[in-house]
Amino acid sequence: MTQTTQNATTATTTKLGSKSTADDALGGASLAGKVVIVTGSNSGIGTETARVLAKGGAHVILACRSAAAGEEVAAKLRRELPANAGKLEVMALDLADLASVRAFAAAFLASGRPLHVLVNNAGVMATPLGKTAQGFEMQLGTNHVGPFLLTKLLRPILESSAPSRVVTVSSDLHRRGKGERMLETLTKDAGYTQRAYVPFDAYGDSKLANVLFTRQLAKILPPGVEAYSLHPGVIPTNLSRHMGWKGDVFQIVGKLFMKTIPQGAATSVFGAVAASLKGQTGAYLADCQVAKASHDGRDDALAAKLWDVSEKLVS
């Protein structure tokens, strides 16, 4: 049993589920001495994930597109966290620009610190048709290509810091994704020259990529380094800001069935610390349990093909 997860086993005594919070998922585990990166931690479930892991004693790096927004959040969390909480640090990271990803990774590696958990949390949803700095469709570029490169660059330090984990936030809307369409989008001029752009189709494709990336990553990582993807649940965060009036309706009506932000961050924390996941690397998680991904999300050949395409795109 790994040290990263051993403490969580002894601390967690209640069964976790859809109503569990991130604090419940931590279960009183001690993460003292652990270093964690949480991308997109200046809002929503990213902030809550960072808070709870810091509460457990981890040194948490808030990797944010806006360093100023990150510092604002970090200052607020420092006021709220107990005195024995781990340190909070802010570093700039824009996943829609691979130059920013490379600069972030270089700065982190130059610090000489270990890395025990990488939480690929940041993402965009249902954006208008647009492109990243390197010309990728915005959702696939931000939600998959950026995190792919970040994980690739940090992989050596994750391996040397083992036991360690990579936790990638996907969505149950990965079931809307289509493997063939996803690969076409990545390789053929954003894929929309011959077909209409449907924001939620593109989002589904990017979330399918998260699941497949995790599946293939788990196959190539050495023992001691684990990878998990997850569905956080439907949560009232600012991800719906690109949906216009539909987003406003979603926020109001959705409160009847949505999770709270602490509940939404629970599966991210579970993926980061739970000892019960030992031996299940590559799994797709939901409600702090192992769940079943879509048919395309369980396609090993598709996962390998996506990996090869992604390697070429970031090289």
N, C-alpha and C positions, 0 to 999 in steps of 0.2 A: 504493500500500500504506500502511495506517495505521501510525502510530508505535506504537500500543498492541500491534499484532501483529507488527511488523517484527522486533523483537528475538527473539520466539519462533521465527520462521522460521530464523534463523541458528543458534539454540541447539539446536533439536530435530533430531536426525539419525536417530533410530530410529523405526520404525513403531510407532504406538500401537495398543493393542487391549484386549481384555477383562481382561488381566492387568496392564495398566499402572497405575502409581500416580499420585497427584496430583503428586509430585515429577517423575515421568517426563513428565507432561503440561506442567509448567512448562518443562522442558527447559533450565533455566539462564537463562531470559529475565529481563531487567532491567525491573522495574516501578517503578523510582525515579521519584518525582514523581507517581505515579498514586494516586488516592483510590478506595477500594473499600468498598462496604457489603455485608456478608454477614448476612442475617437468620437467626435460629436458630443462631447460631454458638457457643452455649455447650455443644453436645454433638454427637456423631456426625460425619457428613460435613461439617457446618457448621464445626465446630472445625478439622477437617483442611483444609478449603478456605481458611479464614482464615489458618491457619499457613503454608500453602504460598505464598499470595499475599503475605503479609508477608515471607516468606523471599526472595521476588523483589524486595522493596524497596518494595512498596506501603504506603501508609498505610491500614490496614484498620480499619473501624468494625464492631465486633461488636454487632449489633442484637439484643438478647435480651429476652425477656419478663421475666426476672429479672435486674436489673442486678447484683445480688450474685453470682449464678451466673456471669454474664459476667465480672465482675472476677476471680473465682477462676480461670477459664480463662485470661484474659488474663495474669494473674500467672505461671501455669504456662508459658504459651507464651513469655513474655519471658525466662524462665530457660533455655529450650531453644533459642531462636533465636540465630543468630550476631549479632555486634555490629553488622553492617552491615544488619540486617533493617529493614524499615519499622516505623513506629509502630503500636501497637495501642491502640484507644480503644473504650470501651464506652458504648452509649446504650440506654436502655430503649425497647422496642417490643413491644406486644401486638397481634398481627394479628387477634385475636378482638374487638378493640374499636377502632372507627374513630376514636374520640376520641384514642386513643393513637397511631394512625397519623398523624393530623393534627398532633399535638404533636411527634412525632418529625421529620416532614418540615419543620415550621416551624423547629424548632431547628437542623436541618442546614442549611437554606437561610439562616438568619440568620448562620451561621458564615462565609459568604462563600466557602466552599471549592468547587472543582470536583468533579465526580463522573464517573469514567471507567468504572466497572463497578458495576452493581447485581446482586447474586446473590440472587434470591428463593428461598431455601433452606428456610426454616422451614415446618413443616406438621405436621398430626396425621393419624393413620391408624386406621381402624376403631374410632372412639370410640362410646360409647353415644349414643343419640339425645339431642341437646342443642342449645342455641342460643347464639349469640354475644351480645355486649352489645346489639347492634342487632336481634337476633331472627332472624338467618340460621341455617339448619342449620349445626351446628358445623364440619363438614368443608368444605363449600363456602364457608362464611363465612371460615374461617381460611386455607384453602389457595388460595382464589381472590379473594374480595371484598376482603380485606385487602391482599394483594399488588397487586391491580388499582388500588386507591386509592393505595397507596404509589408505584407506578410513575407513575401519573397526576400526582401532586403533584411528583415529582422529575423528570418529563420535561423541563421547561424547562432545568434545570441539566445534565441529560444531553446535551441538544442543544447547549447553549453550550459544553460541555466536549469535544465530539466531536474525535477519534474515541472512541466510547464503546460500551458494550454492556449489554444486559439479559439475564441468564441465569436461567431459571426452571426449578427442579427439578420435573419431573413424575414419571411412572412408566409402565412398560409396562402396568400395570393400568389405564391410561387406556382400554385396549381393552375393558374391562368397562363403561366408561361409556356412557351413552345420551344423545344430545343432547336429545331431547324430555323425558326424565325430569329431566335437569339443569336445563333452563329452567323446568320445572314446579316443581321444588324451590326455585328462586330467587324465583319470582313468586307462588306460591300457598300462603301460610301454611306454609312449610317443606316443602310438597309431600307430606306424609305423612298428611294427613287422610283420604285415600281408599285408601291402600295401606300395607303393612307396611314398616318401616324395616329394611333389610339393610345393616349397616355397610360391607361391602366394595363394595356397589353404590354407596353414597354416596361412598366413597373414590374409586372409579373415575370417578364423575361429576366430582369435584373435580379429578382429574388430567387428565381430558379438557378441562376448562375451562382448565387451564394451557397445554395444547397449542394450543387455539383462541385463547386470549388472545394468545399469542406470535405466532401466524400473522397475526392482524389487526394487532397492534402493529407488526409488520415492514412492513406495507403503508402505515402512516400516518407512520412515522418518516422524517425527512429523511435524505439521504445522509450517511454517517459515523456514524450510530447504528444498531447492529445488535441483533437479538433472537433468542435461541435457547431452545428448551425441551429437556429431556433426561430420559433414564432413567438413574439412577445405578447400577442393578443391585440385586440382593437383598443386603441388608447387615444384619449383626447390631447394629442400633441400638436405642435405647429407644422407637422408634415402635411396637413391638409391645406396649407396656406395657398397652394397653387390651384386649388379647385374652385375658386371664386365663390359664388353664392351657394354652390353645392357643398363646398367645404363648411360654410356657415351652418347649413342645415344638418350636415353630418355631425358637427360639434354639438348641436342642440339635441337632435333626436337620438344620436348615438349614445348619449349619456345614460339612456335606459338600459343599454346592454354592454357598454364598454367597460374595460378595466380601468382602475385608477392608475396613475403613474407608478406608485410603489408596487402595485400588482404587476404592471407591465414590465418592470425591471427585474422581477423575481426570477424569471427563467435565465436571464443573463447572468445573474449572480449564482444561480444553481449550476449553470454550465461552467462557471469559473472555479467553484469550490467543492461541488458535491462528490464525495467518495463513491457513492453508489453508481457513478458513471464509469468507474474503472473497468477497462476491458470493452467498452462500447464506443471507442473513438470513431468518429465519422457519423455518429447518430444525429438525427434531427429531433429537436426537443420542442415540447409545448406544455404549458401548465406544469412546469417543473417535473416532467416525465419524458421518457423516450416515446416518440410518436412516429407515425408512418408518413413519409414524404410521398409526393405524387409519383406516378409511374415514370415520368421523365426524370424526376428527382432521384430515382433509384437506378438510373441507367448508367452502369459503369463505363460503357463504351462512350457515351455522350460526355461523361465527366472527364474522361481521358482526352477526348477531342477538344473540349473547351480549354483544358489545361494547356494543351499544345498551342492552340490559337492564342491564348492569353500570353504565353511565354514569348511568342513572336511579336505580339503587339507592344510589349514593354521592353523588348531588347533593343 
